[in-house]
């Protein structure tokens, strides 16, 4: 049984979340706190496995509480977020502080979609319970020699990455190590609309490379990173001798849009110039397409278990022998680039 503590200042939301969570046979709500101070005492008394945490609360906001919690008593946390342009930066900051995942706050009409919402929340709770809390903490301390600005890469090379749970912070560790002149990078991260925009802007501020949310007909250029928008598949196509981004809203693949499989499969015509990696995440999205890329001549890798928050997608890739190499997060950037260096 997974013991969950709800932390939210709204009595109605606490009631809705309790109702939703207790629909699961393997989840038990052991308590509900209206603010972080009450939560702190309940954590000591009830020893929950997973916390659901609101960001905006009286007396102490969720981010301040999360920062203290991760320093003093690390535990899996799911953030309750407003899926808006205003709410996304705070949620991304929560992931940076150590939260495992986030979900939209239930709305007043949640009853109409209760089954779908409950299924999503239950799955996130189960994943959080099994998550590796210390994966990113240790990797952020690993120092790597920067890639020389004199390193030359193959002219037509493309880097491709896929990630899900734990992916925003894993991608951050990969992208900040990229040199300004690196090959173009295309990314499929499972993330909702609006959040992908905020994530791309956040990465662009801290990286040497240019990072943006992909748009139709963006040209793949060295030193540029393109992140699939939430709820859109990202494909790479060729037009006029150039590789371009193309977005579509076709059916979900592996229950996801964007899907890593869709992105990786679109690169098959140019597989021999591709270096692709599958990072932390639940499920198996991207693993089958990574294998197809490898069989077509691409260089492939998967993040190792020790540094993955959730070793699902990379594990699937390893088990089907889709990854030539299995490496810790701190070495992903170097391995991706080494595969496309000029001799």
C-alpha positions as CSV (number, residue, x, y, z in Angstrom):
1,X,0.0,0.0,0.0
2,X,1.3,3.4,-1.0
3,X,0.8,6.0,1.8
4,X,0.0,9.5,0.4
5,X,-0.1,12.8,2.3
6,X,-2.0,15.7,0.6
7,X,-0.8,19.2,1.2
8,X,-3.2,21.9,-0.1
9,X,-4.9,24.9,1.5
10,X,-8.2,24.3,-0.2
11,X,-10.6,22.1,1.7
12,X,-12.5,21.3,-1.5
13,X,-9.4,20.2,-3.4
14,X,-8.2,18.1,-0.4
15,X,-11.6,16.3,-0.5
16,X,-11.5,15.8,-4.3
17,X,-7.9,14.5,-4.2
18,X,-8.8,12.1,-1.4
19,X,-11.7,10.8,-3.3
20,X,-9.7,10.4,-6.5
21,X,-6.7,8.7,-4.8
22,X,-8.9,6.3,-2.8
23,X,-10.3,4.9,-6.0
24,X,-7.0,2.9,-6.3
25,X,-6.7,-0.4,-4.4
26,X,-3.0,0.2,-3.7
27,X,-3.1,3.8,-2.5
28,X,-4.1,5.1,0.9
29,X,-4.5,8.7,1.9
30,X,-3.0,8.8,5.4
31,X,-3.5,12.5,5.9
32,X,-4.3,16.0,4.5
33,X,-2.6,19.1,5.6
34,X,-3.7,22.7,4.9
35,X,-0.3,24.2,5.0
36,X,3.4,23.2,5.1
37,X,3.7,23.6,8.9
38,X,0.9,21.1,9.5
39,X,2.5,18.9,6.8
40,X,5.8,18.9,8.5
41,X,4.3,17.5,11.7
42,X,2.2,15.0,9.7
43,X,5.3,13.7,7.8
44,X,7.0,13.0,11.2
45,X,3.9,11.2,12.5
46,X,2.6,9.4,9.5
47,X,5.7,8.7,7.4
48,X,4.1,8.9,4.0
49,X,5.6,7.4,0.9
50,X,4.5,10.2,-1.5
51,X,3.4,13.8,-1.1
52,X,1.1,15.8,-3.3
53,X,2.0,19.5,-2.9
54,X,0.3,22.7,-3.9
55,X,2.5,25.6,-4.9
56,X,0.4,28.6,-3.7
57,X,-0.3,28.3,0.1
58,X,-0.5,30.6,3.1
59,X,2.3,31.0,5.7
60,X,4.9,29.2,3.4
61,X,4.6,28.6,-0.3
62,X,5.1,25.1,-1.8
63,X,8.5,25.9,-3.3
64,X,10.0,27.0,0.0
65,X,8.6,24.0,1.7
66,X,9.9,21.7,-1.1
67,X,13.4,23.2,-0.8
68,X,13.5,22.5,2.9
69,X,12.0,19.1,2.5
70,X,14.6,17.9,0.0
71,X,17.4,19.2,2.1
72,X,16.2,17.7,5.4
73,X,14.0,14.7,4.5
74,X,14.0,13.8,0.8
75,X,10.9,12.1,-0.4
76,X,8.9,11.7,-3.6
77,X,6.7,14.7,-4.3
78,X,4.0,15.3,-7.0
79,X,3.3,19.0,-7.6
80,X,-0.3,20.2,-8.1
81,X,0.0,22.8,-10.7
82,X,-2.0,25.3,-12.7
83,X,-1.4,24.4,-16.3
84,X,-1.0,28.0,-17.4
85,X,1.7,30.3,-18.7
86,X,1.8,31.9,-15.2
87,X,2.0,28.5,-13.4
88,X,4.6,26.7,-15.5
89,X,7.8,28.5,-14.4
90,X,7.1,27.7,-10.7
91,X,6.4,24.1,-11.6
92,X,9.6,23.8,-13.6
93,X,11.4,25.3,-10.6
94,X,9.8,22.6,-8.4
95,X,11.2,19.9,-10.7
96,X,14.6,21.6,-10.4
97,X,14.3,21.5,-6.6
98,X,13.6,17.8,-6.6
99,X,9.9,17.1,-7.3
100,X,9.4,14.0,-9.3
101,X,6.5,15.1,-11.4
102,X,3.4,17.3,-11.6
103,X,-0.3,17.1,-12.5
104,X,-3.0,19.7,-13.2
105,X,-5.1,20.7,-10.2
106,X,-8.5,19.0,-10.5
107,X,-11.1,21.5,-11.7
108,X,-14.8,22.0,-10.7
109,X,-15.9,19.7,-13.7
110,X,-13.4,17.0,-12.8
111,X,-16.4,14.6,-12.3
112,X,-16.9,14.6,-16.0
113,X,-13.3,13.3,-16.5
114,X,-12.8,11.6,-13.2
115,X,-11.7,8.2,-14.6
116,X,-9.0,9.7,-16.8
117,X,-7.8,12.1,-14.1
118,X,-7.7,9.3,-11.5
119,X,-5.8,7.0,-13.8
120,X,-3.2,9.6,-14.5
121,X,-2.7,10.6,-10.9
122,X,-2.6,7.0,-9.7
123,X,0.1,6.2,-12.3
124,X,2.2,9.3,-11.3
125,X,1.9,8.3,-7.6
126,X,3.1,4.7,-8.4
127,X,6.0,6.0,-10.5
128,X,7.0,8.5,-7.8
129,X,7.0,5.8,-5.1
130,X,9.7,3.9,-7.1
131,X,11.6,6.9,-8.3
132,X,15.4,7.3,-7.7
133,X,15.4,10.5,-5.6
134,X,19.2,10.8,-5.6
135,X,19.9,10.3,-9.3
136,X,20.1,14.0,-10.3
137,X,21.5,15.2,-7.0
138,X,24.7,13.1,-7.5
139,X,25.0,13.9,-11.2
140,X,24.8,17.7,-10.8
141,X,28.0,17.5,-8.8
142,X,29.9,15.7,-11.5
143,X,32.3,18.0,-13.4
144,X,33.1,17.3,-17.0
145,X,35.8,19.0,-19.1
146,X,34.1,21.4,-21.6
147,X,34.0,20.4,-25.3
148,X,36.7,22.4,-27.1
149,X,35.4,25.1,-29.5
150,X,38.0,23.7,-31.9
151,X,36.3,20.3,-32.1
152,X,34.9,19.8,-35.5
153,X,31.7,17.8,-36.2
154,X,30.3,16.2,-39.3
155,X,28.5,18.8,-41.4
156,X,25.3,16.9,-41.7
157,X,25.1,15.5,-38.1
158,X,22.0,15.6,-36.0
159,X,21.6,14.9,-32.3
160,X,18.3,13.5,-31.1
161,X,17.0,13.0,-27.5
162,X,13.9,11.6,-25.9
163,X,12.8,11.8,-22.2
164,X,9.8,11.6,-19.9
165,X,9.6,11.6,-16.1
166,X,12.7,13.3,-14.7
167,X,13.5,14.5,-18.2
168,X,13.4,18.2,-17.8
169,X,16.3,18.2,-15.3
170,X,18.2,15.4,-17.2
171,X,17.9,17.4,-20.4
172,X,19.2,20.5,-18.5
173,X,22.3,18.6,-17.6
174,X,22.9,17.5,-21.2
175,X,22.1,20.9,-22.8
176,X,24.3,23.0,-20.5
177,X,27.3,21.0,-21.6
178,X,26.8,21.6,-25.4
179,X,29.2,23.9,-27.1
180,X,27.9,26.8,-29.3
181,X,29.0,25.1,-32.5
182,X,27.4,21.7,-31.8
183,X,25.2,19.9,-34.4
184,X,21.5,20.7,-34.3
185,X,19.5,19.0,-31.6
186,X,15.9,17.8,-31.7
187,X,14.1,16.7,-28.5
188,X,10.8,15.0,-27.6
189,X,10.1,15.4,-23.9
190,X,6.7,14.3,-22.6
191,X,5.3,17.6,-21.4
192,X,2.0,19.6,-21.6
193,X,1.4,22.6,-23.8
194,X,2.6,25.9,-22.4
195,X,5.1,24.0,-20.2
196,X,7.2,23.2,-23.2
197,X,7.4,26.9,-24.0
198,X,8.5,27.8,-20.5
199,X,11.0,24.9,-20.5
200,X,12.6,26.0,-23.8
201,X,12.8,29.6,-22.6
202,X,14.4,28.4,-19.3
203,X,17.0,26.3,-21.2
204,X,17.8,29.1,-23.6
205,X,18.6,31.4,-20.7
206,X,21.2,29.0,-19.1
207,X,22.8,27.3,-22.2
208,X,25.5,28.4,-24.6
209,X,23.4,27.0,-27.5
210,X,20.1,28.5,-28.7
211,X,17.1,26.6,-27.4
212,X,13.6,27.1,-28.7
213,X,10.2,25.4,-28.9
214,X,10.1,23.9,-32.4
215,X,7.9,25.5,-35.0
216,X,6.9,24.3,-38.5
217,X,9.7,24.7,-41.0
218,X,12.4,25.7,-38.5
219,X,15.7,24.9,-40.3
220,X,18.1,22.6,-38.3
221,X,21.2,24.7,-37.8
222,X,24.4,24.1,-35.8
223,X,24.2,25.5,-32.2
224,X,20.4,25.3,-32.1
225,X,18.1,23.0,-30.1
226,X,14.5,22.4,-31.0
227,X,12.0,21.1,-28.3
228,X,8.7,19.5,-29.4
229,X,5.7,21.6,-28.2
230,X,3.4,19.9,-25.8
231,X,0.6,18.1,-27.6
232,X,2.4,18.1,-31.0
233,X,4.5,15.4,-32.6
234,X,7.9,16.7,-33.9
235,X,9.3,15.2,-37.1
236,X,12.4,16.0,-39.2
237,X,11.8,16.3,-42.9
238,X,13.9,17.4,-45.9
239,X,13.0,20.2,-48.2
240,X,15.3,21.9,-50.7
241,X,18.3,20.0,-49.5
242,X,17.8,21.2,-45.9
243,X,16.5,19.4,-42.8
244,X,13.5,21.1,-41.2
245,X,11.1,20.7,-38.3
246,X,7.6,19.7,-39.0
247,X,4.8,19.5,-36.4
248,X,1.6,17.5,-36.5
249,X,-1.2,16.6,-34.2
250,X,-1.9,13.1,-35.4
251,X,-2.9,10.3,-33.0
252,X,-0.9,9.7,-29.8
253,X,1.8,7.1,-30.1
254,X,2.6,5.0,-27.0
255,X,-0.1,7.2,-25.3
256,X,2.1,10.3,-25.9
257,X,2.1,13.4,-28.0
258,X,4.9,14.4,-28.6
259,X,6.2,10.8,-29.0
260,X,9.9,9.9,-29.0
261,X,9.2,7.1,-31.5
262,X,7.7,9.6,-33.9
263,X,10.7,11.9,-33.7
264,X,13.3,9.1,-34.0
265,X,11.5,7.3,-36.8
266,X,11.4,10.6,-38.8
267,X,15.3,10.5,-38.7
268,X,15.6,7.1,-40.3
269,X,16.4,8.4,-43.8
270,X,19.5,10.1,-42.4
271,X,20.3,7.5,-39.7
272,X,24.0,7.4,-40.5
273,X,24.4,11.0,-39.5
274,X,22.4,10.7,-36.3
275,X,23.5,10.4,-32.7
276,X,20.5,9.6,-30.5
277,X,19.9,9.0,-26.8
278,X,17.0,7.9,-24.6
279,X,16.9,9.4,-21.1
280,X,14.9,8.9,-17.9
281,X,11.2,8.2,-18.2
282,X,8.4,5.7,-17.5
283,X,7.3,3.3,-20.2
284,X,9.0,2.4,-23.4
285,X,8.4,5.3,-25.8
286,X,11.4,5.7,-28.1
287,X,13.0,2.3,-27.5
288,X,11.7,0.6,-30.6
289,X,12.5,3.6,-32.8
290,X,16.0,3.8,-31.3
291,X,16.5,0.2,-32.3
292,X,15.4,1.0,-35.8
293,X,17.9,3.9,-35.9
294,X,20.7,1.7,-34.7
295,X,19.9,-0.9,-37.3
296,X,20.0,1.8,-40.0
297,X,23.4,3.0,-38.9
298,X,22.8,5.6,-36.2
299,X,24.9,5.8,-33.0
300,X,22.7,5.2,-30.0
301,X,22.8,5.3,-26.2
302,X,20.6,5.0,-23.2
303,X,21.0,6.7,-19.7
304,X,22.0,4.2,-17.0
305,X,19.8,3.1,-14.1
306,X,21.9,4.7,-11.4
307,X,21.4,8.2,-12.7
308,X,17.8,7.9,-14.1
309,X,14.9,9.1,-11.9
310,X,12.8,6.4,-13.6
311,X,14.6,3.7,-15.5
312,X,11.8,2.8,-17.8
313,X,12.4,4.0,-21.4
314,X,16.2,3.5,-21.2
315,X,15.7,0.1,-19.7
316,X,13.4,-0.9,-22.6
317,X,16.0,0.3,-25.0
318,X,18.7,-1.7,-23.2
319,X,16.6,-4.9,-23.1
320,X,15.9,-4.8,-26.8
321,X,19.6,-4.0,-27.6
322,X,18.7,-0.6,-29.1
323,X,21.5,1.2,-27.3
324,X,25.1,0.7,-28.2
325,X,26.2,2.3,-25.0
326,X,24.6,2.7,-21.5
327,X,26.1,5.8,-19.8
328,X,25.6,8.0,-16.7
329,X,23.9,11.3,-17.3
330,X,27.1,13.2,-16.9
331,X,28.6,11.5,-19.9
332,X,25.6,11.7,-22.3
333,X,26.7,15.0,-23.9
334,X,30.2,13.8,-24.5
335,X,29.1,10.5,-25.9
336,X,26.5,12.0,-28.3
337,X,29.1,14.5,-29.6
338,X,31.9,11.9,-29.9
339,X,29.8,9.9,-32.2
340,X,29.6,12.7,-34.7
341,X,33.1,14.2,-34.5
342,X,35.1,14.5,-37.7
343,X,37.9,11.9,-37.9
